[in-house]
């Protein structure tokens, strides 16, 4: 595997660059007419794409484009979080703030939502978006999910949208989540996992790490890390293949040649091994 610090540094720089690139999804590099990136999600109709990921028209209608252009990830964790008024929520990898703002409306003025992101530019954009949306019960913090800057037993719900797979140390992330959750608290995450092996050259590719692919675990391993952190009632609420999304792998001749040379697999078969799941789990009371 690549050096963990180099991976984090690349991901941080890559995501900071998304600020100036419209119609971009955080689980994939930006789209240009001559793009030859390993993986990307093409957002020609971002609202329709958002609906595929579980966002409703009602949820999106009051959000500015600065939020929706860069923040879709690979699902809508608030759809399974069952948020209640008065709860305190933490969003890991909050980006432009879409899930923070949706959660804030659900927990209401007596609740609070904290967005954590390791990219200063994203924090700045999210704070700007918060002013546009006009929500007072949100806060954005700069920090890393491997070392969450919050006290123990202070959060009711942790959500995350296609971000934990970016971490080189996912076990530590889940231990940190467990630490900050109150007894009886829960996690609701949307993430990318694998149902089959990836070629080694993709695992070594920084762009594929930033695109939520190279760092993805096998589904069983991902769920086991959640259990190992101490969580119970670990359940996959939904699952969908990324074949339903649009990736540019076919547009890159070098990738096609390497796929054929290393594992004799088609792009379609490879994409069939990459899955988006929504997972829920609880910290024992």
Buried (B, 14 or more C-beta within 10 A) or exposed (E): EBEEEEBBEBBBEBBBBBBEEBBBBBBBBBBEEEEBBBBBBBBEEBEEBBBEBBBEEEBBEEBBEBBBBBBBBBBBBBBBBEBEEEBBBBBBBBBBBBBBBBBBBBBBEEBBBBBBBBBEBBBBBBBBBBEEBEBEBBBBBEBBBBEBEBEEEBBBBBBBBBBBBBBBEBBBBBBBBBBBBBEEBBBBBBBBBBBEEBBEBBBEBBBBBBBBBBBBBBBEEBBBBBEEBBBEEBEBBEEBEBBEBBBBBEBBEEBBEBBEEEBEBEBEEBBBBBBBBBBBBBBEE
